[in-house]
Amino acid sequence: MKKENIYILDDRGIIYINGKDCFNYLQNIISNDLNKVLDNQSCFSYLLTPQGKYLFEFIIVKHKNGYFLDCPKYQIENLYKQLVVYKLRSKVEITNLSNEFVVAAISKENFPEFESNNKPGMTIKFREDPIILDPRCIKLGVRVIINLEKLYLSSKKLNLKISNVDEYYHLSHSLGIPNSDTENFQNKIFGLETNSEELNAIDFKKGCYVGQENTARMKLKEKISRRIYPIEIIEGNIANDDTIKINNIEIGKIVNNSKYSFGLFKFKDPNFKLDEILNTDKAKIKVKKPFWA
């Protein structure tokens, strides 16, 4: 990520949750520990199904008396409905602020505060707006949640130029981090299979939350035998659910056929190797090594 570039993430949306009960309300449903989220610290988290399958993801940022949820924009409507379902009698307000705020990504080199503290999720303020060192992986730089008009003023002050967002998502994909193209994961893949632990989305020491029982059991008994990896298409075309093979042995399947594709692999299978050429019926592919591998 170049120091002088800023990437406007138009595919991200913002939900704001506040009210008397907002802490307990969120703490009881999300996979991470909300105690981590302070004025100077943010976190990444999931909202799982009761069975522990991936449903929604978001970065949680403290804002005034509540919390911003920075999430894929395509999820906003359904996430909002799900949050309302869990609201019950809790005294909370849930507001879609996607028309008021934008999310942008910047190199952490623009902020000297991060030179001495590289803890994922570290949060500072720049002209009253939160600057978050990406809680999934610090190689993704920092994120800012900001009013669009202020974004241009802040960009000018930092001598930044608005750049092609594909550069940012190419970096994210090379690190093995899906962003706003996770629709085909929803209610199909367990949270742990999407590398939630490696991306700091789950706290195994907190109390109960939606999907906690099965997630903890899978972790304790080492039941996870599949996980997603980014893939590179060498030749041909792929489609969702295409079987991936090596030497005619099934090793996984395509779970995200997009510009930045992912496969779900049997990573414990002795035939699975990161540096091998793999095949589908109509393509040759290769696994990209994620940052945590």
Helices and strands as residue ranges (DSSP letters): E 5-8, E 12-18, H 22-27, G 34-36, E 43-48, E 54-63, E 66-72, G 73-75, H 76-87, E 93-96, E 102-106, G 108-110, G 112-114, E 123-126, E 129-133, G 138-140, E 142-146, H 148-157, E 161-162, H 165-174, G 183-185, G 191-194, H 212-220, E 227-236, E 243-246, E 249-256, E 262-265, E 277-279, E 283-287
